[in-house]
Amino acid sequence: GRLLSKLREMDEYDNTIIIFSSDHGLAVGSHGLMGKQSLYEHSMKPPLIFAGPGIPQGETDALVYLLDIFPTVCGLTTTPIPDGLDGKNLAPVIQGKKPGVRDSLFTAYKGVQRAVRDERWKLIQYPQVNITQLFDLKNDPHEKQNLAEDPQHQQRIESLMATMQEWQEELGDQKQL
């Protein structure tokens, strides 16, 4: 509130993009875990809010990383985006021109967990113990029902594993799945 009051006092409020984010969440008992050491949604999704001139109210389910903030600020302010950034410009998503800029996300925790997700599905792999989990985030947003053992999802698992391997190659992640 003090920040917004100061911006109004300086007559800069209507000329300022405000971004709110934080670290990702804690499990606090979810899935029987305490802390941040998981790739379940409750532990890997930080908030990300943009507000300001030219930014309509609303929300999106677009797949984003926090490293997208810098190129997005550039995109919203018509500043050239420097070459070599890993992040993507979310301005077209924020402005309602595109539904997203990525088809999937890849996350990892040390050498013990890897995950890939798309708009609906998430695959978590525990390479040291060769355990796989598959969740339908549309119908099971709290990731309670592991579908990995259901034969009807074998092709989906193979497809998500291929996507995960593509991410690993792109990012230089050497952990074998």
N, C-alpha and C positions, 0 to 999 in steps of 0.2 A: 504494500500500500504506500509506503514512504517513497519508493522509487517512482510509482505512478504519479503521486502528488508532486514530486520534484519535477518530473517531465512536464506536467501541466503548468507548474509555476514558471518553468523556463520556456513555455510555449513551444515545446518540442514533442508533446504527446502525439499529435496528429501526424508527425513526421518520423515516427520511431517504430521499428519492428521489434516486438518483444518476443523473446523465445524462452520457454520454460522447459527444462528437462532436469533429470537427476540420474543418479546411479540406478541400476536395475534393482529389483526387489529381493526380499528375503522369503525363504520358505515358511518360516514360523509355524512348523508343524504340518504343512501341506505335504502330502506324499510321505509322511513320517520323517521329514527332514527338517533340520534347522540350519539356516544360513543360506549362502548363495551358490553352493556347490552342485547345482543341478541345471539341466537344460529344459526343465518344464516351464511353461509360459509364466507362471507366477514368479519365477526367479530370473527370467531373461528379458522381460519387457519393461524398459524404462518409459516414463511419460515423455511426450514430445508435443509441445504446443507452440504454434506460431500465431501471433496476433498483430494487427497493425494496419496501416493503409494498404488497400488493395488485397487484403486477405479476408475472404468471406468466412463467416461463421460456419461451423460444421465439423465433421470428422470424416476420417477415411480409414479403411482397413488395409491401405497400401503397406507393402513390406518395405521397411526402412531400417537403416542403421543410424546411429548418432553421428557417424562420420559424414553423413549427408547434410549436416547443418551448414557447414561452410559453403559448399557449392550452391546450396539453396539460398543462403543470404545473398550470394553473388547474383543468382538468377532473379531474385525478387527486387534487387536494386539495380539491375541491368549493368552490373560490374562484370568484366570479363572473368571467366572461370579459369584459373591457372591450369596448365597442363600437369599431368602426373598425379592428380588426386584420385583416391580410391572411391570417394563418395560420389553420389549422384545428385543432380539438381532436382529437388522435389517441387519447384515452383509450378510446373504444369499440373501436378497432382493437387496442390493447394488451390490453384486457380480453377480447378474442375475441368481442365482440358484433357487430362489423361487419368485413367484409374490407378496407375502405378508406374514405377520405373524398373521394377525387378519382378521376376517370376518366382524367385526362391531366396531364402536366407540360409546361411551356414553359420553354425555356432559350435564352439568347442570349449571344453573345460579340461585343462591340463592334458595328460595323456590318457585320460580315463573315459571321456565322453565326447561324442560327436553327434551333431544333429543337423538335419536339413528340414526345412518346411516350405510349403507353398501356401497359397491362399486357404487351402482346406486341410491338408494333411501334414503331419509331422512324423518323421522317423528319427528315433534316438538309437544310437549304437554305442555299446559299451565294449570296445575292442579287446580289452584285457580279459574279459570273461565271456566274450562272444554272445552277448545278449542283445536282442533287437526289440524295440518297442515301436508300435505304429498307432497313431491316434488320429481320429477324425475330429478335427478341431471345430467343425461346423456343428456336429451333433454331440460332441463330448469336449466342450471348451476347457474343462478342468482336468482333462487327460486321466480319466479314471479307468477306461476300458482299453486295454492293450489288444489290438487286433492283429498283431504280428503272427500269431499261431493259426489264424483263420486262413485256410487254403485259398479262399476267394480273393484275398488281398496279396497273394504272392507276386503277381505282375506289378502291382503298385509298389511293393517293397523293392523289387528289382529296379524299377524306374527311379525311385527316390535314392537308392544306393548309387545308381549311375550319376545322378545329379550331385550327390555328395562327393563322389570321386572327382567330378569335374571341378567342383569348388576347391577340393584339396589340391588338385594339380595347379589351378590358377593361383592359389595362395601359398603354395609351397609347403603344405601340411604333409609331413612324412608319415603320420600315424596310419598304419595299415588297418584296414577294416576286414 
